[in-house]
Amino acid sequence: MGWTLLGAGLLLALYTLLRHGLRRSPQLRDRPELRGRTAIVTGGSSGIGAATALELARCGARVVLATRNAPRGEAAARRIRTETGNAEVLFMQLDLASLRSVRAFASAFLRQEPHLHLLINNAGVSVGGTTEDGFSLPFQVNHLGHFLLTQLLLERLQSCAPSRVVIVASHAHCAGRLRPNTLGRPPSGLFSAFQDYCDSKLANVLHARELATRLQGTQVTCYAVHPGFVNTELFRHTPLWLKPLFLPLAWLFFLDAAEGAQTSLHCATQEGLERFSGRYFADCRLQEPWPPARDDRLARALWEASERLVGLGGPGENPSPAPAAVIQ
């Protein structure tokens, strides 16, 4: 019994050393004063989104948790209000897998909320599937839904400037491929879900780049961020055969949600980042993304294709003008 306890103690000590010694500690941040400012955090009921919303509420912001699941969203808002003492934290339902839901959310928000200063496009999925709109689930939730949401809220962001858009991307963008004839369709192959996720993350980085170009002179700035490798529910659909290997590695080496939120918070609140609008950040620092994510022609073509796919350009929804481009 004694040797068993000693062995267990040694394993626990080794685990602690590995977990906290091999991972970088979260960067300490001075809390900015955000009273009077309104933020939307998509996917704000759990993971990085909940950690981001919690910190924004601690800074005094009015925070809207835009998430699909109503009971979880209400519970998260209640928990953040209790923990921070900030009564201005509320839930509004948003399902990014439904363009109809995106439009309904934007319409309700614009009716109810006079201000918007921070839009944190955080929600994401990695599992495959097809949405009610006929697009691949990761590409719609991670890119198309957020693209439409941003466009529908853009006038409010501009009227409340200076304001910011933060798009949570990923280092997985380096494996992304965007093709003109299959945009929004699930890719084929053994690792199709992973490829789909990578494609959506490349779209995230390109979205920020083109959005910054189109918003020059408006005092609305935007940033793509890699949150790090974070142990969140994004990986809940990991195949069963992989979980015995993956889960211990995630607990040892991946960041927790509060650590993963740091770069999003940095880009949302840090002063002096305006000149870096459209750029890519990781570990709270400016970094160069993979070469395709710096392709301005590809960024323009993706923008135009995204407008067509989400049905922008109708009455009251005028797409931003830009030179024509074709994805090669």
C-alpha positions in Angstrom: 0.0 0.0 0.0 2.8 2.4 0.9 4.6 1.8 -2.4 1.4 2.3 -4.3 0.8 5.7 -2.6 4.4 6.6 -3.2 4.1 5.7 -6.9 0.9 7.6 -7.2 2.5 10.6 -5.6 5.5 10.5 -7.9 3.2 10.2 -11.0 1.2 13.2 -9.7 4.4 15.2 -9.2 5.6 14.3 -12.7 2.3 15.2 -14.2 2.4 18.6 -12.4 6.0 19.3 -13.5 5.2 18.4 -17.1 1.9 20.3 -17.3 3.2 23.5 -15.8 6.9 23.2 -16.7 6.5 22.4 -20.4 3.8 24.9 -21.1 4.2 28.6 -21.1 2.4 30.4 -18.3 -0.4 32.8 -19.3 0.7 36.3 -19.9 -0.3 38.7 -17.2 -2.4 41.5 -18.6 -3.5 44.9 -17.2 -7.3 45.0 -17.3 -8.5 47.8 -19.6 -11.6 49.9 -18.6 -14.4 48.8 -20.9 -17.5 50.4 -19.2 -19.8 51.8 -21.8 -18.6 49.4 -24.5 -20.6 46.5 -25.9 -19.1 43.2 -27.1 -20.5 40.1 -28.9 -18.7 36.8 -28.3 -19.9 34.0 -30.5 -19.6 30.6 -28.8 -19.5 32.4 -25.5 -21.0 29.6 -23.4 -17.9 27.4 -23.1 -14.2 27.1 -23.8 -12.3 30.1 -25.1 -15.4 32.0 -25.8 -16.6 31.8 -22.2 -13.1 32.7 -20.9 -13.1 35.7 -23.3 -16.6 36.8 -22.2 -15.7 36.4 -18.5 -12.6 38.7 -18.9 -14.5 41.3 -20.9 -17.2 41.4 -18.3 -14.6 41.8 -15.6 -13.4 44.9 -17.5 -16.9 46.3 -17.3 -18.1 45.7 -20.8 -21.7 44.9 -21.8 -21.3 41.3 -23.1 -23.7 39.4 -25.4 -23.1 35.6 -25.4 -24.1 34.6 -28.9 -24.5 30.8 -28.8 -26.7 28.0 -30.1 -27.8 26.2 -27.0 -30.2 28.3 -25.0 -29.9 26.5 -21.6 -26.1 26.5 -21.7 -26.1 30.1 -22.9 -28.4 31.3 -20.1 -26.4 29.4 -17.6 -23.1 30.8 -18.8 -24.5 34.4 -18.7 -25.8 33.8 -15.2 -22.4 32.4 -14.1 -20.5 35.3 -15.5 -22.8 37.9 -13.9 -22.4 36.2 -10.5 -18.6 35.8 -10.8 -17.9 39.4 -12.0 -20.8 41.4 -10.4 -21.4 42.8 -13.9 -25.2 42.7 -14.5 -24.8 43.5 -18.2 -24.1 40.0 -19.5 -26.8 38.5 -21.5 -27.5 35.6 -23.8 -28.9 35.8 -27.4 -29.4 32.7 -29.5 -27.3 32.3 -32.6 -26.8 29.1 -34.7 -24.0 29.7 -37.2 -25.0 26.5 -39.0 -28.1 28.3 -40.1 -27.9 31.5 -42.2 -31.5 32.1 -41.3 -30.5 32.1 -37.6 -27.6 34.5 -38.3 -29.9 37.0 -39.9 -32.5 36.7 -37.1 -29.7 37.3 -34.5 -28.4 40.3 -36.3 -31.9 41.8 -36.7 -32.7 41.2 -33.0 -29.4 42.6 -31.9 -29.7 45.8 -34.0 -33.2 46.4 -32.6 -32.2 45.9 -29.0 -28.7 47.2 -28.7 -27.7 50.7 -29.8 -23.9 50.1 -29.6 -21.4 47.5 -30.7 -17.6 48.0 -30.2 -16.2 44.5 -30.2 -17.2 41.6 -32.3 -15.4 38.4 -31.3 -15.9 35.7 -34.0 -14.9 32.8 -31.7 -17.3 29.9 -32.3 -15.9 26.9 -34.2 -16.4 23.3 -34.9 -14.1 20.6 -36.2 -16.6 17.7 -36.9 -17.8 17.0 -40.4 -21.4 17.2 -41.7 -23.7 19.3 -43.8 -25.8 22.3 -42.7 -29.4 23.1 -43.6 -28.1 25.6 -46.1 -26.2 22.8 -47.9 -22.6 23.8 -46.9 -20.1 21.8 -45.0 -20.6 22.2 -41.3 -17.0 23.5 -40.4 -16.9 25.8 -43.4 -20.2 27.4 -42.6 -19.9 27.7 -38.8 -16.2 28.7 -38.9 -16.3 31.1 -41.9 -19.5 31.7 -43.8 -21.7 32.2 -40.7 -19.2 34.6 -39.2 -18.7 36.4 -42.6 -22.5 37.0 -42.9 -22.7 38.1 -39.2 -19.9 40.6 -39.6 -21.4 42.1 -42.7 -24.8 42.5 -41.1 -23.3 44.2 -38.1 -20.8 46.3 -40.0 -22.7 49.6 -40.0 -23.2 49.4 -36.3 -19.5 48.8 -35.8 -18.7 51.8 -38.0 -21.2 54.1 -36.2 -19.6 53.1 -32.8 -16.0 53.4 -34.0 -13.3 53.0 -32.9 -14.3 49.4 -32.9 -12.7 46.0 -33.5 -13.4 42.6 -35.0 -11.4 39.6 -33.8 -11.6 36.4 -35.8 -10.4 33.2 -34.0 -8.4 31.3 -36.7 -5.8 28.6 -36.1 -2.3 27.5 -37.1 -4.2 24.8 -39.0 -4.7 27.4 -41.8 -1.3 26.2 -43.0 -2.9 23.0 -44.4 -5.9 24.8 -45.9 -6.8 24.7 -49.6 -9.5 26.8 -51.2 -10.8 25.8 -54.6 -13.4 27.9 -56.6 -15.7 25.0 -57.7 -16.0 23.3 -54.4 -16.0 26.2 -51.9 -18.4 25.3 -49.0 -18.6 21.7 -50.0 -17.2 18.9 -47.8 -13.9 17.7 -49.2 -13.4 14.1 -50.1 -10.8 11.7 -48.7 -10.0 9.8 -45.5 -9.2 13.0 -43.5 -12.0 15.1 -45.0 -13.2 16.6 -41.7 -9.7 17.7 -40.8 -9.2 19.2 -44.3 -12.5 21.0 -44.0 -11.5 22.5 -40.7 -8.1 23.6 -42.1 -9.8 25.2 -45.1 -12.2 27.1 -42.9 -9.2 28.4 -40.8 -7.4 29.6 -44.0 -10.7 31.4 -44.9 -10.6 33.1 -41.4 -7.2 34.5 -41.9 -8.0 35.7 -45.4 -11.3 37.2 -44.2 -9.5 39.4 -41.7 -7.0 40.5 -44.3 -9.6 41.5 -46.9 -11.9 43.1 -44.2 -9.1 45.3 -43.1 -8.5 46.4 -46.7 -12.1 47.4 -47.2 -12.4 49.1 -43.8 -9.4 51.4 -44.2 -10.2 54.9 -42.9 -13.3 53.8 -40.9 -11.6 53.3 -37.5 -12.9 49.7 -37.5 -10.0 47.3 -37.4 -9.8 43.5 -37.4 -7.4 40.8 -36.5 -7.0 37.0 -37.0 -5.7 35.1 -34.0 -4.3 31.7 -33.3 -5.3 30.9 -29.7 -2.7 28.2 -29.3 -3.4 24.5 -28.8 -6.2 24.6 -26.3 -8.0 21.8 -24.5 -11.6 22.7 -25.3 -14.8 21.0 -26.5 -13.6 21.5 -30.0 -12.0 18.1 -29.7 -15.0 16.3 -28.2 -15.5 14.5 -31.5 -12.0 13.0 -31.5 -12.3 9.3 -32.8 -12.6 6.8 -30.0 -9.5 4.9 -31.1 -7.4 8.1 -30.8 -8.7 9.4 -27.5 -6.4 7.2 -25.3 -3.4 8.8 -26.9 -4.9 12.3 -27.5 -6.5 13.1 -24.2 -3.3 12.7 -22.0 -1.4 14.8 -24.5 -4.1 17.5 -24.4 -4.1 17.6 -20.6 -0.3 17.8 -20.5 0.6 20.1 -23.3 -2.5 22.1 -24.3 -3.5 25.4 -22.9 -6.6 25.8 -20.8 -9.4 28.0 -22.0 -8.3 31.1 -20.0 -4.8 30.8 -21.5 -6.3 30.3 -24.9 -8.3 33.5 -24.6 -5.3 35.7 -24.1 -4.5 36.5 -27.8 -8.2 37.3 -28.5 -8.3 39.6 -25.6 -5.0 41.2 -26.6 -6.3 42.0 -30.1 -9.7 43.2 -28.7 -8.3 45.6 -26.1 -4.6 46.4 -26.5 -3.9 50.0 -27.4 -1.8 50.8 -30.5 -2.8 47.8 -32.7 -4.7 49.8 -35.3 -1.7 49.8 -37.7 -1.7 46.0 -37.7 -5.3 45.7 -38.9 -5.8 42.6 -41.0 -2.8 40.9 -39.6 -2.4 37.5 -37.8 -1.5 37.2 -34.1 -0.4 34.2 -32.0 0.8 34.2 -28.4 -0.2 37.9 -28.2 2.4 38.7 -30.8 2.3 39.6 -34.5 3.2 36.7 -36.7 3.4 35.9 -40.4 0.8 33.4 -41.5 1.3 30.7 -44.2 1.9 32.2 -47.7 -1.6 31.4 -49.1 -3.0 33.4 -46.1 -1.1 36.5 -47.4 -2.5 36.3 -50.9 -4.5 39.4 -51.5 -5.9 38.2 -54.8 -7.1 35.0 -53.0 -8.6 37.1 -50.2 -10.6 39.2 -52.6 -11.9 36.1 -54.5 -12.9 34.4 -51.2 -14.8 37.6 -50.2 -16.7 37.7 -53.4 -17.5 34.0 -53.4 -18.6 34.2 -49.7 -21.0 37.1 -50.6 -22.6 35.0 -53.2 -22.8 31.9 -51.0 -24.5 33.7 -48.1 -26.8 35.7 -50.5 -25.6 39.2 -49.8 -26.3 42.0 -52.3 -30.1 42.1 -51.8 -32.1 45.1 -50.6 -30.4 46.6 -47.6 -27.5 44.2 -47.9 -25.0 45.8 -50.3 -21.7 44.1 -50.7 -18.6 46.2 -50.4 -17.1 47.2 -53.8 -13.8 45.7 -54.7 -11.9 44.7 -57.9 -13.0 41.4 -59.3 -10.8 38.3 -58.7 -10.8 34.6 -59.4 -9.6 31.9 -57.1 -6.9 29.9 -58.9 
